[in-house]
Amino acid sequence: MTDLIRAWKRIEAWLREHQCTSALSSLHPPASEEAVQSLRDALAYPLHPDVLQWLSIHGGAPLYRAPVWPGGYVPYDVDVLAGGPEYMEEMLEEFSEQRAEDAEHWAQDPWADPLWLPVAGTNTGESLLVDHRPGDTYGSVIEVDYEGNEVTAVRWRSLGEMVCLMAESLESGVPMPYSDQYVRVPRLDEGPPRSLDWKLENASSISGPDCPEPGGVVGPHP
């Protein structure tokens, strides 16, 4: 059993213990071998092991109905994952048009890459992507937020790291590293239904043992 799978089991146990299972119950069961093979066939690159491990736990979720991941992100199902390359092509085209209009502004902040795979989204248009480029960035989880100060930023070194940090934060109450400036703090929303919300808070406003070092967070994507 991998660290990602073990960590997710801890998360599920915490959610059940705190009677916070509305989003959890919406997650799909593990993706079938046939669905995973279809996804492999749709991509021009091998899937990162963390993505495969995640699909062995849950094959995604109905869009916007299971915001368990920090930031209200809902993991995409296999069919949506398979459309990732086409989505990246559309984003690259849009980025190229914007860069042509304002080359200096967009030169250092790309919106897309052919080897970025969108793995989760929010109901307000933000995306999480797993970097499949060879090298130091391989496996990194990138956030794309068109309304944020950073259009693209690396949030965690891997999907496995993200899930492990989630588990540690839920069990210990220590905020989850997110960026140099912000952390994600797990909060229970009494609802109904009862749900988990990862509040975005300024790291400088949290002092003492509750303020983590951002060691698991890499800075903005170059």
Short mmCIF file of the C-alpha atoms (twelve columns), coordinates in Angstrom:
data_MODEL
# 
_entry.id   MODEL 
# 
loop_
_atom_site.group_PDB 
_atom_site.id 
_atom_site.type_symbol 
_atom_site.label_atom_id 
_atom_site.label_alt_id 
_atom_site.label_comp_id 
_atom_site.label_asym_id 
_atom_site.label_seq_id 
_atom_site.Cartn_x 
_atom_site.Cartn_y 
_atom_site.Cartn_z 
_atom_site.pdbx_PDB_model_num 
ATOM 1   C CA . MET A 1   0.000   0.000  0.000   1 
ATOM 2   C CA . THR A 2   1.427   3.391  -0.992  1 
ATOM 3   C CA . ASP A 3   1.669   6.524  1.163   1 
ATOM 4   C CA . LEU A 4   -1.071  8.171  -0.919  1 
ATOM 5   C CA . ILE A 5   -3.500  5.295  -0.380  1 
ATOM 6   C CA . ARG A 6   -2.710  5.087  3.341   1 
ATOM 7   C CA . ALA A 7   -3.149  8.835  3.735   1 
ATOM 8   C CA . TRP A 8   -6.487  8.804  1.954   1 
ATOM 9   C CA . LYS A 9   -7.734  6.034  4.242   1 
ATOM 10  C CA . ARG A 10  -6.832  8.293  7.180   1 
ATOM 11  C CA . ILE A 11  -8.798  11.141 5.583   1 
ATOM 12  C CA . GLU A 12  -11.850 8.960  5.058   1 
ATOM 13  C CA . ALA A 13  -11.643 7.747  8.664   1 
ATOM 14  C CA . TRP A 14  -11.493 11.348 9.919   1 
ATOM 15  C CA . LEU A 15  -14.477 12.383 7.792   1 
ATOM 16  C CA . ARG A 16  -16.549 9.468  9.065   1 
ATOM 17  C CA . GLU A 17  -15.537 10.109 12.671  1 
ATOM 18  C CA . HIS A 18  -16.673 13.727 12.335  1 
ATOM 19  C CA . GLN A 19  -19.892 12.801 10.507  1 
ATOM 20  C CA . CYS A 20  -18.749 14.698 7.439   1 
ATOM 21  C CA . THR A 21  -19.436 12.272 4.610   1 
ATOM 22  C CA . SER A 22  -21.724 14.129 2.195   1 
ATOM 23  C CA . ALA A 23  -18.943 14.865 -0.294  1 
ATOM 24  C CA . LEU A 24  -17.201 11.564 0.409   1 
ATOM 25  C CA . SER A 25  -20.324 9.617  -0.535  1 
ATOM 26  C CA . SER A 26  -20.413 11.355 -3.927  1 
ATOM 27  C CA . LEU A 27  -16.984 10.110 -4.974  1 
ATOM 28  C CA . HIS A 28  -16.995 7.403  -7.614  1 
ATOM 29  C CA . PRO A 29  -15.698 3.905  -6.813  1 
ATOM 30  C CA . PRO A 30  -12.276 2.879  -8.126  1 
ATOM 31  C CA . ALA A 31  -11.861 3.309  -11.859 1 
ATOM 32  C CA . SER A 32  -12.098 0.081  -13.823 1 
ATOM 33  C CA . GLU A 33  -9.093  -1.364 -15.622 1 
ATOM 34  C CA . GLU A 34  -10.877 -0.687 -18.903 1 
ATOM 35  C CA . ALA A 35  -11.442 2.982  -18.025 1 
ATOM 36  C CA . VAL A 36  -7.829  3.439  -16.966 1 
ATOM 37  C CA . GLN A 37  -6.601  1.796  -20.172 1 
ATOM 38  C CA . SER A 38  -8.819  4.100  -22.227 1 
ATOM 39  C CA . LEU A 39  -7.298  7.040  -20.394 1 
ATOM 40  C CA . ARG A 40  -3.782  5.764  -21.070 1 
ATOM 41  C CA . ASP A 41  -4.657  5.423  -24.748 1 
ATOM 42  C CA . ALA A 42  -5.944  9.005  -24.860 1 
ATOM 43  C CA . LEU A 43  -2.682  10.483 -23.551 1 
ATOM 44  C CA . ALA A 44  0.599   10.877 -25.381 1 
ATOM 45  C CA . TYR A 45  2.568   10.310 -22.177 1 
ATOM 46  C CA . PRO A 46  2.556   7.742  -19.331 1 
ATOM 47  C CA . LEU A 47  0.334   8.625  -16.389 1 
ATOM 48  C CA . HIS A 48  2.145   9.672  -13.224 1 
ATOM 49  C CA . PRO A 49  2.009   6.874  -10.589 1 
ATOM 50  C CA . ASP A 50  0.174   9.143  -8.117  1 
ATOM 51  C CA . VAL A 51  -2.661  9.687  -10.596 1 
ATOM 52  C CA . LEU A 52  -2.930  5.937  -11.123 1 
ATOM 53  C CA . GLN A 53  -2.983  5.361  -7.367  1 
ATOM 54  C CA . TRP A 54  -5.724  7.934  -6.925  1 
ATOM 55  C CA . LEU A 55  -7.830  6.292  -9.643  1 
ATOM 56  C CA . SER A 56  -7.412  2.963  -7.834  1 
ATOM 57  C CA . ILE A 57  -9.227  4.573  -4.867  1 
ATOM 58  C CA . HIS A 58  -11.801 6.784  -6.588  1 
ATOM 59  C CA . GLY A 59  -12.482 7.221  -10.281 1 
ATOM 60  C CA . GLY A 60  -13.293 10.904 -9.791  1 
ATOM 61  C CA . ALA A 61  -16.650 12.410 -8.861  1 
ATOM 62  C CA . PRO A 62  -19.671 14.135 -10.403 1 
ATOM 63  C CA . LEU A 63  -18.580 17.639 -11.344 1 
ATOM 64  C CA . TYR A 64  -18.638 20.011 -8.354  1 
ATOM 65  C CA . ARG A 65  -20.418 17.592 -6.017  1 
ATOM 66  C CA . ALA A 66  -17.523 16.332 -3.887  1 
ATOM 67  C CA . PRO A 67  -15.294 19.274 -2.845  1 
ATOM 68  C CA . VAL A 68  -13.092 17.301 -0.437  1 
ATOM 69  C CA . TRP A 69  -9.735  18.565 -1.707  1 
ATOM 70  C CA . PRO A 70  -8.432  21.935 -0.423  1 
ATOM 71  C CA . GLY A 71  -9.839  24.965 -2.213  1 
ATOM 72  C CA . GLY A 72  -13.135 23.288 -3.028  1 
ATOM 73  C CA . TYR A 73  -11.547 21.130 -5.726  1 
ATOM 74  C CA . VAL A 74  -13.459 18.142 -7.049  1 
ATOM 75  C CA . PRO A 75  -11.367 15.365 -8.675  1 
ATOM 76  C CA . TYR A 76  -12.289 14.754 -12.302 1 
ATOM 77  C CA . ASP A 77  -13.607 11.408 -13.460 1 
ATOM 78  C CA . VAL A 78  -11.761 9.352  -16.053 1 
ATOM 79  C CA . ASP A 79  -13.710 10.709 -19.029 1 
ATOM 80  C CA . VAL A 80  -12.840 14.289 -18.099 1 
ATOM 81  C CA . LEU A 81  -9.198  13.341 -17.538 1 
ATOM 82  C CA . ALA A 82  -9.090  11.901 -21.045 1 
ATOM 83  C CA . GLY A 83  -10.112 15.307 -22.393 1 
ATOM 84  C CA . GLY A 84  -7.118  16.951 -20.722 1 
ATOM 85  C CA . PRO A 85  -4.912  17.193 -23.831 1 
ATOM 86  C CA . GLU A 86  -7.683  18.879 -25.825 1 
ATOM 87  C CA . TYR A 87  -8.287  21.308 -22.967 1 
ATOM 88  C CA . MET A 88  -4.576  22.119 -22.830 1 
ATOM 89  C CA . GLU A 89  -4.568  22.819 -26.570 1 
ATOM 90  C CA . GLU A 90  -7.423  25.286 -26.125 1 
ATOM 91  C CA . MET A 91  -5.672  26.978 -23.206 1 
ATOM 92  C CA . LEU A 92  -2.386  27.201 -25.122 1 
ATOM 93  C CA . GLU A 93  -4.185  28.826 -28.036 1 
ATOM 94  C CA . GLU A 94  -5.839  31.331 -25.720 1 
ATOM 95  C CA . PHE A 95  -2.536  32.041 -23.965 1 
ATOM 96  C CA . SER A 96  -0.778  32.562 -27.281 1 
ATOM 97  C CA . GLU A 97  -3.415  35.100 -28.310 1 
ATOM 98  C CA . GLN A 98  -3.094  36.985 -25.036 1 
ATOM 99  C CA . ARG A 99  0.703   36.915 -25.183 1 
ATOM 100 C CA . ALA A 100 0.607   38.304 -28.716 1 
ATOM 101 C CA . GLU A 101 -1.388  41.257 -27.395 1 
ATOM 102 C CA . ASP A 102 0.801   41.823 -24.312 1 
ATOM 103 C CA . ALA A 103 4.056   39.850 -24.647 1 
ATOM 104 C CA . GLU A 104 5.816   41.466 -21.680 1 
ATOM 105 C CA . HIS A 105 2.990   40.792 -19.233 1 
ATOM 106 C CA . TRP A 106 2.476   37.097 -20.062 1 
ATOM 107 C CA . ALA A 107 6.051   36.049 -20.896 1 
ATOM 108 C CA . GLN A 108 6.730   34.488 -17.477 1 
ATOM 109 C CA . ASP A 109 3.303   33.086 -16.552 1 
ATOM 110 C CA . PRO A 110 2.004   30.460 -18.987 1 
ATOM 111 C CA . TRP A 111 -1.522  29.160 -18.655 1 
ATOM 112 C CA . ALA A 112 -0.955  25.695 -20.053 1 
ATOM 113 C CA . ASP A 113 1.532   23.098 -21.221 1 
ATOM 114 C CA . PRO A 114 0.984   19.992 -23.379 1 
ATOM 115 C CA . LEU A 115 2.286   17.825 -20.513 1 
ATOM 116 C CA . TRP A 116 0.052   19.284 -17.795 1 
ATOM 117 C CA . LEU A 117 -2.919  17.065 -16.967 1 
ATOM 118 C CA . PRO A 118 -5.969  18.700 -15.320 1 
ATOM 119 C CA . VAL A 119 -7.025  16.440 -12.426 1 
ATOM 120 C CA . ALA A 120 -9.529  18.575 -10.469 1 
ATOM 121 C CA . GLY A 121 -11.596 21.735 -10.766 1 
ATOM 122 C CA . THR A 122 -13.843 24.122 -8.855  1 
ATOM 123 C CA . ASN A 123 -17.240 25.581 -9.672  1 
ATOM 124 C CA . THR A 124 -15.559 28.961 -10.204 1 
ATOM 125 C CA . GLY A 125 -13.144 27.810 -12.902 1 
ATOM 126 C CA . GLU A 126 -9.877  27.099 -11.092 1 
ATOM 127 C CA . SER A 127 -7.955  23.916 -11.943 1 
ATOM 128 C CA . LEU A 128 -5.376  21.614 -10.388 1 
ATOM 129 C CA . LEU A 129 -2.989  19.955 -12.830 1 
ATOM 130 C CA . VAL A 130 -0.284  17.307 -12.487 1 
ATOM 131 C CA . ASP A 131 2.932   18.146 -14.314 1 
ATOM 132 C CA . HIS A 132 4.080   15.281 -16.546 1 
ATOM 133 C CA . ARG A 133 7.168   17.026 -17.913 1 
ATOM 134 C CA . PRO A 134 10.465  15.204 -17.237 1 
ATOM 135 C CA . GLY A 135 12.780  16.834 -14.711 1 
ATOM 136 C CA . ASP A 136 12.495  18.473 -11.313 1 
ATOM 137 C CA . THR A 137 8.868   19.502 -11.818 1 
ATOM 138 C CA . TYR A 138 7.656   15.987 -12.685 1 
ATOM 139 C CA . GLY A 139 4.579   15.115 -10.647 1 
ATOM 140 C CA . SER A 140 4.096   18.596 -9.190  1 
ATOM 141 C CA . VAL A 141 0.558   19.810 -8.527  1 
ATOM 142 C CA . ILE A 142 -0.018  23.149 -10.267 1 
ATOM 143 C CA . GLU A 143 -2.917  25.471 -9.565  1 
ATOM 144 C CA . VAL A 144 -4.320  27.565 -12.404 1 
ATOM 145 C CA . ASP A 145 -6.363  30.541 -11.217 1 
ATOM 146 C CA . TYR A 146 -7.146  33.177 -13.832 1 
ATOM 147 C CA . GLU A 147 -8.397  35.601 -11.174 1 
ATOM 148 C CA . GLY A 148 -5.481  35.188 -8.755  1 
ATOM 149 C CA . ASN A 149 -2.267  37.156 -8.417  1 
ATOM 150 C CA . GLU A 150 -0.403  34.138 -9.802  1 
ATOM 151 C CA . VAL A 151 -2.120  32.655 -12.815 1 
ATOM 152 C CA . THR A 152 -0.113  29.457 -12.349 1 
ATOM 153 C CA . ALA A 153 1.714   28.301 -9.222  1 
ATOM 154 C CA . VAL A 154 3.110   24.999 -7.979  1 
ATOM 155 C CA . ARG A 155 1.303   24.165 -4.739  1 
ATOM 156 C CA . TRP A 156 2.683   20.724 -3.823  1 
ATOM 157 C CA . ARG A 157 5.528   18.539 -5.070  1 
ATOM 158 C CA . SER A 158 3.153   15.690 -5.882  1 
ATOM 159 C CA . LEU A 159 -0.425  14.510 -5.564  1 
ATOM 160 C CA . GLY A 160 0.794   12.075 -2.930  1 
ATOM 161 C CA . GLU A 161 2.305   14.915 -0.909  1 
ATOM 162 C CA . MET A 162 -0.944  16.873 -1.131  1 
ATOM 163 C CA . VAL A 163 -3.004  13.958 0.200   1 
ATOM 164 C CA . CYS A 164 -0.490  13.216 2.988   1 
ATOM 165 C CA . LEU A 165 -0.515  16.880 4.071   1 
ATOM 166 C CA . MET A 166 -4.311  16.808 4.099   1 
ATOM 167 C CA . ALA A 167 -4.316  13.797 6.415   1 
ATOM 168 C CA . GLU A 168 -1.729  15.321 8.737   1 
ATOM 169 C CA . SER A 169 -3.635  18.609 8.911   1 
ATOM 170 C CA . LEU A 170 -6.955  16.946 9.713   1 
ATOM 171 C CA . GLU A 171 -5.486  14.728 12.414  1 
ATOM 172 C CA . SER A 172 -3.242  17.327 14.058  1 
ATOM 173 C CA . GLY A 173 -5.156  20.547 13.465  1 
ATOM 174 C CA . VAL A 174 -1.991  22.127 12.057  1 
ATOM 175 C CA . PRO A 175 -2.686  24.247 8.945   1 
ATOM 176 C CA . MET A 176 -1.793  22.717 5.609   1 
ATOM 177 C CA . PRO A 177 1.014   24.471 3.675   1 
ATOM 178 C CA . TYR A 178 -0.241  26.132 0.507   1 
ATOM 179 C CA . SER A 179 2.099   28.972 -0.520  1 
ATOM 180 C CA . ASP A 180 4.735   31.262 0.968   1 
ATOM 181 C CA . GLN A 181 1.984   33.594 2.152   1 
ATOM 182 C CA . TYR A 182 -1.064  31.401 2.788   1 
ATOM 183 C CA . VAL A 183 -2.080  28.157 4.469   1 
ATOM 184 C CA . ARG A 184 -5.218  26.015 4.274   1 
ATOM 185 C CA . VAL A 185 -6.991  25.500 7.595   1 
ATOM 186 C CA . PRO A 186 -9.559  22.675 7.869   1 
ATOM 187 C CA . ARG A 187 -12.896 23.797 9.277   1 
ATOM 188 C CA . LEU A 188 -16.156 21.937 9.777   1 
ATOM 189 C CA . ASP A 189 -19.251 23.560 8.321   1 
ATOM 190 C CA . GLU A 190 -22.232 22.354 10.340  1 
ATOM 191 C CA . GLY A 191 -24.506 22.655 7.308   1 
ATOM 192 C CA . PRO A 192 -26.689 20.713 6.903   1 
ATOM 193 C CA . PRO A 193 -25.181 18.645 5.524   1 
ATOM 194 C CA . ARG A 194 -22.015 18.750 7.574   1 
ATOM 195 C CA . SER A 195 -19.028 19.409 5.329   1 
ATOM 196 C CA . LEU A 196 -15.307 20.078 5.350   1 
ATOM 197 C CA . ASP A 197 -14.023 23.472 4.261   1 
ATOM 198 C CA . TRP A 198 -10.348 24.326 3.819   1 
ATOM 199 C CA . LYS A 199 -10.184 28.020 4.736   1 
ATOM 200 C CA . LEU A 200 -7.476  30.119 3.086   1 
ATOM 201 C CA . GLU A 201 -5.682  32.098 5.799   1 
ATOM 202 C CA . ASN A 202 -2.617  34.311 5.917   1 
ATOM 203 C CA . ALA A 203 0.280   32.328 7.383   1 
ATOM 204 C CA . SER A 204 1.532   35.395 9.270   1 
ATOM 205 C CA . SER A 205 -1.721  35.541 11.227  1 
ATOM 206 C CA . ILE A 206 -1.100  32.059 12.654  1 
ATOM 207 C CA . SER A 207 1.612   31.913 15.276  1 
ATOM 208 C CA . GLY A 208 3.251   29.288 17.416  1 
ATOM 209 C CA . PRO A 209 3.101   25.533 16.768  1 
ATOM 210 C CA . ASP A 210 0.050   25.907 14.507  1 
ATOM 211 C CA . CYS A 211 2.060   27.727 11.841  1 
ATOM 212 C CA . PRO A 212 3.836   25.218 9.561   1 
ATOM 213 C CA . GLU A 213 6.967   25.769 7.587   1 
ATOM 214 C CA . PRO A 214 6.205   25.911 3.858   1 
ATOM 215 C CA . GLY A 215 8.730   23.157 3.186   1 
ATOM 216 C CA . GLY A 216 6.272   21.152 1.108   1 
ATOM 217 C CA . VAL A 217 5.486   24.072 -1.141  1 
ATOM 218 C CA . VAL A 218 7.467   25.123 -4.166  1 
ATOM 219 C CA . GLY A 219 7.277   28.730 -5.308  1 
ATOM 220 C CA . PRO A 220 5.562   30.077 -8.409  1 
ATOM 221 C CA . HIS A 221 6.025   28.161 -11.629 1 
ATOM 222 C CA . PRO A 222 8.760   29.805 -13.731 1 
# 
